């Protein structure tokens, strides 16, 4: 079995629940996860509710060190974090590269606005936190489903859907059986 790897981006203002739940579920599924900070001095990001999350590496440093592309790039929400990521040409470029290569791009809450800023898959089915819907309606087929998968793109609504989002990513990367095993360990229906 090949080991799958995922890059989860964090920035000041990122929604902490969406980061921690996603990283935890993916690691339980046997996926190697790298937390990379965007536009943060050092690797510590102060999230939207004041929780500090320590990244493994700054995104810029990681890109210089990384030899092999990962299997997925994941954008958590949190409005300020999403704005920082959308403004980053590095993030937009990575998303474009991953999506065009058929690798998974995933975003939750305000994170889908970063996908839109990068011009990822216009016309695709997408969902997000309700307050950012207007930024997506003209370019995407908007859905109010809790988790949406369209090809190699997965999106979700917000903190309350983070577990489902993470399990959908796990299913995509390592299969339904492993995703169901993790869900059972977490005592989910």
Helices and strands as residue ranges (DSSP letters): E 5-10, H 16-28, E 32-37, E 44-46, E 52-54, E 57-58, H 59-65, E 72-75, H 79-87, H 89-100, E 104-108, H 112-117, E 125-126, G 130-135, E 141-142, E 147-150, E 153-156, G 159-161, H 162-174, H 176-185
